[in-house]
Amino acid sequence: MATFVMQTLGCEVAAINTVHFSNHTGYRQFKGRRTPAPEIKELYDGLRQSYLTDFDVLLSGYAPSAEVVEAIGTIARDLRYRSTVHPGGFFWVFDPVMGDQGRLYVSEDIVPAYKALVREADLILPNQFEAELLSGVSINSLSGVANAVRTLHKTQGTKHVVVTSVGFGDEGQKNGDAGTLTVVGSSRKQDGSARLFKIEVPKLNCYFSGTGDMFAALMVARLREAAAQANLLDRASWMPNDVVEAVDLPLAKATEKVLSSMQMILEKTWRARDEEMQKFGLGPGASVGGVEGEGETVGEDKRRFLAETKAAEVRVVRNTKDLIEPEARYKAEALEV
């Protein structure tokens, strides 16, 4: 388990590290190991025994096994119990990483483990495929997305939902453009009904790894900021009053800023990738670090793929200004379907 302090917001966030890999899996090769559930529990016990569990927010993402998912749930329950005397003093942002584009990339027993935790989280961040798995609702239109979110609110009791990437085939593509990506969110009312909003952003014709992690991390900061501005930090799950319209929700305001920051950084990453790839093959060696790896003979196609993947690493640190002060590019719209 790792912790870090968000100084600008005055809160402490716990993040659970469930893998120790040499590089992200977008390279299609990596070394390292997945953290076993007993080790995660042991690390948390160490924090607890040293009175180091005064976290305001828990951010959880990829879990390599159902046992790790259950361990995360146990930690979240303990942290929530410790904040019982302070409503709103603990908030769980839960990214149920299971798959994408209709394909699971975790074992099947992880799906029911995630479903069991959905009602306990304050905010869940599934993509389109994951929203289908969690809700049991087929999604092939915006109406389907809306019904999936309504189901999660009504059936599971989930307070806040953002479906992070919604797209339907080639819809919206024209003039050679990559089309648009829709993000759909909602904060439930007391009766369980949804307040649905959507934000559409242009797709970029470049593959990036880690955008889901980036979205989740930025959402922690921006949602807490928006909840503070609305004086909701002393309310359980930072829930706004029922009279607040969808486009005025703190969740909608946070999503606007998160997507603006992400698009600015991804555009700059895309340009930098193209500039870097223009140099491919011009230097000595393999064009990946300039030398061959430990005597391996790697074909040109693989070297190019690895070089493109490295060149497309999201340039977050060198563009921190876009995280802190993004342009106001997007506005949420009410989704009435």
FENFEN-V927542 format. One line per field, one symbol per residue. ss: DSSP state (h for helix, s for strand, l for the rest). A space follows every 10 residues. Layout:
ss=???
This chain:
ss=lsssssllll ssssslllss slllhhhlll lsssllhhhh hhhhhhhhhl llllllssss lllllhhhhh hhhhhhhhhh hhllllllll ssssllllss llssllllhh hhhhhhhhhh llsslllhhh hhhhhlllll lhhhhhhhhh hhhhhhllls ssssssllll llllllllls ssssssslll lllllsssss ssllllllll hhhhhhhhhh hhhhhhhhhl lllllhhhll lllllhhhlh hhhhhhhhhh hhhhhhhhhh hhhhhhhlll llllllllll lllllllllh hhhhhhhhhh hlllllhhhh hhhhllllll llsslll
